[in-house]
Amino acid sequence: MNTPAGRLRILVAMSGGVDSSVAAAMLVEAGHDVVGATMKTFCYSGEAAESRKTCCGLEGIRDARTVADRLGIPHYVFDVEDEFTRDVIDDFVAEYGRGRTPNPCVSCNSNTKFRDLMRRGRVLGCDGVASGHYARLDRGAGEPRLLRGRDSSKDQSYFLWGLPGALLDLLHFPLGDLTKSEVRSRARRLGLATADKPESQEICFVPTGDYRDLLAKRLLPTHPALLPGAIVDTDGRIVGRHNGYSGFTVGQRKGIGGGRSERYHVLEIRPEAREVVVGPRHLLEVGGVVVGGLNWLTEPPEPDRRLHVQVRYRSPALACTVAGSGGDGIELRFDEPARAVTPGQSSVFFDGDRVVGGGRIERVTDTPY
Amino acid sequence: MHITSSPIYLDHAATTPVRPEVAEAMSASLAEDFGNPSSGHAWGRRARRRLETARASVAASMGVAPERVFFTRGGTESDNLAVLGRLRHDLAEGVTPHVVTSAVEHPAVLEAAERGVLEGGRHTVIGFREGAFDLDALEQVLRDDRPGLVSCMWVNNETGLVLPIAEVGALCRRYGVPLHSDAVQAVGKLPVDWARAPADLLTITGHKIYGPKGTGALIARDFHALRPLHFGGGQERGLRPGTEDVAGASGLAEAVRLAVAEAPAESARLGSLRDEVEAGLLAGIPGARVNAGTVQRAAHILSLGIPGADSDTLLAALDASGIAVSGGSACASGSSAPSGTLAALYPGDTAAALRLSFGRLNRRRDAATVVRAVAEAVERTLALVSP
């Protein structure tokens, strides 16, 4: 396990799900002084029934407390609503407003879950903070290295590129060497109430399961992202109408009309014209990408450096070359054309298993149309 | 971090440990009289005798006739029964039910009144003006609307604020409106001659006064003016059906007896402890204020307002250093929820609330330790988390 020798006082982020429950249990078994914490990220009043399905709702808090009681560790609920709203929800809404597709879990990991929790942990005398992410920290030599989780089907390092580098040394990912089924069987062996809880798939602050409900609540009704517009093909011909470009993401097939010999996909969203551009699948392939909002967990790479980049969760890392960098951005050229590269999504840079950094996709380059 | 040598429990307003005399009364009842008080045989008679002895004891302590004491399963149930029971009575009588409450009532009163709104009733909330309960507003409602019930607690559980129950009682009498008072934080905490209580309905409970959890009573002048909330038996004259908890009633009786008898001395003792802690904390925490500090307060509760502090973190830090306190009020999530009481007293204020509540587990010599630990936890919280 990725913990340095010696007993530490560790704050564990517990959502009530099976992963963080087992993470807490493993730290207890390893002899650490463990404190459980659940973040209250938004107000649950009146949403108790709706939020039952998501992992961070009221039900999750109760589950986390039950597990903590079973492990014999204290458990606290921290109201982080202000910080979470500012750093995660507002950003999520703004990104959709700009026609992009955000990764809110990345914003939460980059800000709330570790930085804000660690600030609270320090008040409680904690030396570190842990979570149930499937990722590893290699503390072998020198600076800690963030690595992919051993279980490639569960690896969540993609969501962790935004971690403040200074925090790495304080983090613990006890599940990094385990597979999901090992985690579940550990949970059962420990008699944890959450052992057979289903995976949460939804966004924790979207209890209805449809993010457009949230946008409708938080954007003015006159916001361009919510207004009707044209669906156009790559020649600019209007081929349909839509009820707001915020309902679309690159690669999507739903909502753009059928009746063609070839299936069409969303290729691009043009917020300034309120246009959704569609076309056949092969037009989704692009040659390069410009990534902004960078965070490096190593020295930033020089031009011509070879890297691997993962442009969405659960997709393979693609070989690429650094074509240029400057300011807050970097341009990468893929060895082979890449499909469905979506502005707003995270681009995560790997050197083998090691996360070297990441950023948000600003735009694609070298498009086929 | 400073960790106190032994943990200090400063949450007596949340609950208290059962005292030995109470445990003894309860175990005698459990061991000897398991019978069902409704049974006609010898076992039933013995249980019934013990139950009625307990009722007579509670009645004597509270200065009322035994037939006014109705055992319930605790404060929440007594509050619900007083408010909703009255409301449903009025509804059945064809009167539009109308319940008037203070803004600082326990949720067991406020949510029962809101439930009553769903059932066709009205709920009027009387707030505070310049820190004082708005008696003028109350009088206006009483005069204009003749509501079916006023519910005004005796001592507020979050701040220790003592409501002007004598004045409220006089107004209610003048307009012929029954008064309910939740007295769970007053019995045993204030030196009160309960025989002279100006309330028609009183809620009391065992676990705030070193008695058992899950046992309380509603003391009712006229139980015909209430409808039951439970059905299925004739126990407690049909007002609270269900086989009686004889041991609980015995424990409650002993707890009330001791609490009322000891209230003058204990409130004086806790008052001086509270004053010492209060002075120390006000000196040690810049900007701190005492909530409801300008009005009469019960001796066992000290509620501090600490501007700029993160309430959840502060409570966790205190727990980590061995001090058990509570925040504004616990919300369902376990995080601190915005307190209705503090919102009524300090509209728009965002200071973190810290409630220290004193009792039998505390000694004068703890004061310095408490002051040091709390001041230090506040300092750490303010330094590292600014919301």
Interface residues (C-beta under 8 A of the other chain):
Chain A: V35 T38 K40 Y44 A48 L58 I61 R65 P74 H75 Y76 V77 F78 D79 D82 E83 R119 R120 R122 V123 L124 G125
Chain B: M1 D310 S311 D312 T313 L314 L315 A316 A317 D319 A320 A332 S333 G334 S335 S336 A377 R380 T381 L384 V385 P387
